[in-house]
Each structure stands twice: as structure tokens, then as C-alpha cells.
Amino acid sequence: MSFQVDEQGYYGNFGGAFIPEMLYPNVEELRSRYLDIIADPVFQAEYDALLKDFVGRPTPLFKAERLSAKYNAKIYLKREDLCHTGAHKVNNTVGQILVAKRLGKNKIVAETGAGQHGVATATVCALMGMECIVYMGAIDIERQAPNVARMRMLGAQVVAAKSGSQTLKDATNEAMRHWINHPVDTHYIIGSVVGPHPYPDMVARFQSIISAEIRTQLQEKEGRDYPDYVIACVGGGSNAAGAFYHFLDEPRTALIAAEAAGKGVNSGHSAATTFLGKSGVLHGSKSLLMQTEDGQVIEPYSISAGLDYPGIGPMHAHLFESGRGKFYGITDEEALVAAVECSQLEGIIPALETAHALAVFEKLQAKPNEIVVVNLSGRGDKDLATYQNRLKLND
Amino acid sequence: MTKMNRISALFAEATEPILNVYTTAGYPHFEDTMTVLTALQEGGVDIIEIGMPYSDPVADGETIQQSNQASLDQGMSVAHLLTQLKDLRQTITVPVLLMGYINPVLQYGVEAFCAKCAAIGIDGLILPDLPMAEYEREYKAIFEAHGLFNIFLITPQTTDERIRHIDSVSKGFIYMVSSASTTGAKTGISADQEVYFSRIASMNLKNPRLIGFGISDHESFVKASKNASGAIIGSAFVKLIGQATNLKAEIVDFVQSIKGKI
């Protein structure tokens, strides 16, 4: 079975390009050119140089000794939190801004949830001298204030999405509407492996550097180039796509995804799409989607703004449906406990999103010699206000 | 032999510019759907396009988004709408289109949805996020078996080659989006847009065209109709009914003023 996208833009039953005609010329231009652009050696050289000198890659693969001792396995943390801007998101924005330049675009629009993708987009726009507009849910603007300030400092315009649930889904709607209204000079940098084909595949390719490095680093440290488990959190799923990418066809590696179960999978306050969703179309692709019987999109909930999304990338829907990926629902509380544990055992404060992946150790029951790699997708600075509140750090 | 689709009959017989008005189902109030349709017909509308509300209408601007949400908040669904329309053809004789996003139709079931539409006398569908390639692969046969026309959009950025292809797949008419925008984002018709209208007019397509987006009054209706068979009004009408104090009378007046009859 293939886990790569097919000619029609599908992963199994999921994917495609369900877009209004107004977006067709832009998406079609991207579809017909992205593979050639990415394969061009000049592009590759420019991309690699920026990842090395601007982003700071390769990021370390850190053996977490105290977590390993506690869970009786060999636990490694892939330190995407050490990327410039503090999360994996920048791997994709560096790639897409270079694509945008080759498409002759000089303006960028993006959506953001936690603000990490917005910051990563504003960063590369500043670097390349492009105009940048970021749509962000009004609620997320409140709960991720530091990232809003960072985007503005970088010269981006941050626009509040006030429709619907006022979170990531609505920010994505607004970014798409902006693109419809500005089709000629603007490129839309989607931040996750969602959206119409070719976005899920393009974003997965730009994030695949994560698993490429894991292979090389494991070879050096463990004498083999695959782990027994790769664990990553999934909202739309870009860091998971990158961490899984080079292991998709490696049957010895189990692919583990952590979804946000909010206050509990069945509490009515959750974003655990594979548990609660069924096949549907949102933001240009067919995938698993939290929706009513009438096909209206259900507003999700998670403590983590980056996982607060009612869908999941089509690649992940296929991994779920085919059984290739195993999905866990992690509650807010479990994520908070894991965040404290990682902070106090390893000296690394993780992002709330990442904390969902770290909470999987408790459930995994790995054997002592098994190698577990967790994608530490982002650092926790942006979540300090939430940590302060929920963990009563100021009392 | 089934009788001619009402849309084809209308375009074959029309002597004046055709006016298509979009209204959101269950708006301003849940039970208003049939009242609005009846008033539109009484005012002299030529085609009615009923919007099936959706939580995430990405091709629509604020006015239509808000009407969609207001309707959903009152409990509207595809199933409820089809129930409201069950006796449609006892009063409404003009062609009726259902417009909406693909996901609610998928959840209802494409086959069941089309069968129901045919049974109540719907003439065609506008599903902006159903792409042509998907339509041809999975939906065309079902739509055609139920005598439903699928109306495609073209924009100023659509290439001539793609317009030719859309023309070959289309039945009824082609929906010409007047500018690169979401609904209700711009008003009036610029000189650039008139160039685009006449460029398409000179392509001699087999299907007639209606122009939508940015049409809001008699003047823009007349301008658009110079290079097409007529035009479509959406946001301006939804705005009107959202504020109307005498729904029926104001709708009749609106339609007549657009057509220049008052």
C-alpha cells in the first residue's frame, strides 16, 4: 500500500482539491509546477542553505536519559523547538516562500492557530522583503498574545478572524477568502498538511527534513536508521507528517499520533478528529472531519490553539483508516502533566501541542531496548500564560 | 422523453435580460423560505437560487456568511430545507436552483439528494467547491439521471481553454463571476470588467451566460446584461431581507426596481 499522494492528489480515499473556481488558477499553477521547482538544484541549494544558516538545522536528536529511565525505554527527543522561531513550522515557510518567489508572487497570506506558523511566515516574509498578512482567530489572538506581538514586530499585519468559532478553522476560511480576493500577486502559505492538493504533499515534503535527520542521527547513535516508534502530535498534522515521512514504508517503525482530546474524547469539548470525525470536505480536501449529521463543521476544543482544528490532513486520515498509524486521544490534563514532567526531568519546556505527544509515554508500554523518538515540535514560551494559570505557578 | 428543463426553456424563450436572485434558505426566519420565493416570483424574477446554509462558506463574503449562520442557528439543514420545498411546484413556476457547498450534500448522500431534488422540481445545482474533475468522475451521471443541471463558474482568471471545457460540460448556463472576489465584496461594474465580459461574449460559447458578484441595482444589472443573457444578485438581496420590515412588499419592489419596472 502506498502512503504517498497519487496523481489525482489522493491518499487512499482522502485528499483531492475541492476548491471554488476562483482559486483554481492559483492552485493549478502550484500543482503543475511545485515538483519541478522543488527538484531544481538551485532551489535545493537555496533551501538547504537557509535551513542550515537561518533556521539552524540540523536540529539535535537528544537522548532523554531521565525520561528513558522513568519509562524504561530509549527515548529520544527531536529538538524542533530549537529551530529559529521556536517550532518546526519554519521548515515549511522557508520552502514555500522560495516557491512563491519562483511563481512571481510578492505578497503572502497565511492562517495561524497557536501563532507559530504565523510567526514563521512573518519571519520569512521579512527575510525576503514580502508583504505579509496573517489571519488569526479572535480567541487565539487573546490566548497567544506573545506570538501576535512577534508577528507585528516582524512587520506582518495580523487580522482577527471573527466568524464561527474564531479559531484556526475560521482563520483558514478568512485566509482562503483573502486569496480569492487577491489571486494575482498573492501566494497562500498554508501551515499544515491540509488544504487542496498539492498543499498536503508540498508541506509534507518540506517537513520531511525532520525524519531525514532522525534517520542519519539514529544511525550514528544507535547503529540503525529507524526507531521502533515515532510519536508526534496532530492538529492538521504537519510536524507528524515530517516526522513520519521517511518511515512511512518502514514496517519496523510504528507511527504514533497524539490528538487533542480536550476535556475528554466524548465530553463534547474535544478536537480528537479520528475518534469523532467521519469523511467530509473542509478547506479544499476530503478527509476525516468533525461534523454534524447535516455536514456542518463542529467547532472543536483544545487547551492547545495549535491542535484546535476539526479536521486532519488527508495523509493522516489515510494512515488512520489503513491502520498504518495508531492514534491516541490526549486530554488537556494529561498534556499538562506531561509538560511539567518534560520540563522537570529534561529541562525542556515544551509547547502545549508537543505536550500531547509527550503524554503518550504513559500509554505506550515500550520495551526496555526499544527506541522511541518523539518529535519535540515546539518550545513552550508562547504557552507560559496558560501554564501559569493552569499550574498555579504564581501562587 | 422528459420535458425540457425549465432553465433551457427560459433561455430559449427570454426576450429581456434574465434576473436570477439568490436567497439563503430559512432567512431571515426559519419559516420564511416559501414566503421569500413566492414574493420573488410575484416581483417578476426569472430564476431563483436557494442557498443551503453551511458553516464554512469560503466563497462567500460577510453578508451571505452571516445569513448562513443565522439560518443554521435556527436549525436549518438540508433535510429541513427539502421538507420546506416539498410543495414547491404548487406555487413556483420559475426555474429553481439549489446553491451550496459539497459537504452537506455528501453527508445527505449524493444519490438521495439528487432524487429528492428531482422529485420536488429543482432544476439545477450550484456547488462552488465541487471541482469539475470530481464532477465528471463521480457526479455527472447521477446528476444527469435526475435531470439536474450542474452550473459551473468562470472568473476573469479562467483560461480560454478551461472555459471551452466548462462550456462543453455545462448545461443551462455558465455563471460568470464578474471579478476575483468573494460574494458581496465589491459593487458596481468597472471598465476592466466590461472588457472581460465582452471577451467572453466574443467566444461564442454554446451555453448562455449570467453574470454574478457585484450586481446590486438596476444600473449594474443593465451593464452586465449587455454582454450576457442576464445577471445574478445575491448579497444585495440578502441584505435587504435581513432588514425588511414588510418582507413581501419589499421583495416585490426590489425585483421590480432591478428590472427597471418601477
Interface residues (C-beta under 8 A of the other chain):
Chain A: Q8 G16 A17 F18 I19 P20 E21 M22 Y24 P25 S163 G164 K169 N173 M176 R177 I180 N181 H182 P183 V184 S279 G280 V281 L282 H283 G284 L289 Q291 E293 D294 G295 Q296 V297
Chain B: Y54 S55 D56 V58 A59 G61 Q65 Q69 L72 S77 V78 A79 Y101 I102 N103 P104 V105 L106 Q107 Y108 P128 D129 L130 P131 A133 E134 F152 L153 I154 T155 Q157 T158 T159 R162 V177 A180 S181 T182 A185
